[in-house]
């Protein structure tokens, strides 16, 4: 049931008339800011139908919020941090072990996810510094929400806030609380954090993956820079206007308010950083301070990370594709209705693909077409990500 730790379940959907008994598997890690949603958030019915019997679809659940992503020195000493990521890995491993029982190929699992699901996919690539021979052969990270990784001081403060709100002194006490009591304490923590001066900003979901020195050994940017990630084919995308969903539409236009907004994401930023930010994003280039903030937050949290991750993968000679999606709302998660809607046949879906190794020398536009997105994107990715070149013909 959702809201308890008895939630480590998964859905398996297989075609009624499979093309073979050894089908590629698409495994979905749901999004939701690492604090909400479940395996039913991304139904696979449409993908199964459009695949004409060529894929198996698996969607998984994992512990969320305080249950999956609480971190502190005491937790490191007496437990494990990032257990939500371990839940995901356990589900992938289970799927690989039992794939043949439901007609899947254990050696052909592609993991995918959007938003926090995309961030989770990225985390799976860097867990333990990037292990060889993972239980998946390819990765599709959609608009990966890279929850701002908090430093040890902030993580410790989060933990202490929770102890106080729950009326506890240590981890043992927290473990003895009922689901309802812990949920109420978590809500109090959220309320205090978001309402405090200089507290958490709009779009920050508070709990999320953290650097623990073991499961996540360093910041994702550093892990990719240093080559500490699992070497598998990668397709990564982002939507046209990612920052809109994560920008506060009620905030005023003053410079002071904008600085407060910046400091909520970069609490240790110096004045030189803020000055440089205002220089790179001049107000004169935007018709409102909201769109200015939306642009820089979209760049910080999703757009720039997709570039450095794709570039790092390409630098290691991996089949790597970067996709910019300009259709529908063009906002965060805009691809969702095209992949998971019950009926999107006949829609025109314009999108833009750039092959990362040729990012300077080649820009290729795919014009409007009548073929559905599954045929254009998902099927080639599942059979072999390198065959996505057929999209460009």
Secondary structure, DSSP 8 states (H G I E B T S, - for coil): -TTSS----EEEEE-TT-S-SSEEEEEEE--STTTS--GGGS--HHHHHHTTS-EEEEEE----HHHHH---HHHHHHS-S-HHHHHHHHHHHHHHHHGGGGTEEEEEEEEEEETHHHHHHHHHHHGGGT-SS-S-SEEEEES--------HHHHHHHHHHHHHHHT-SSHHHHHTS-HHHHHHHHHHHHHHHHHSTT---TT--S------SSSS-S-HHHHHHTT-S---EEEEEEETBGGGGGS-TT--S-HHHHHHHHHHH-TT--HHHHHHHHHHT-GGGSSSHHHHHHHHHHIIIIIHHHHHHHHHHHHTT--EEEEEE-STT-BTTTTHHHHHSS--TT----EEEEEGGGTTT--EEE---SS-HIIIIIHHHHH-GGGGGGGG-
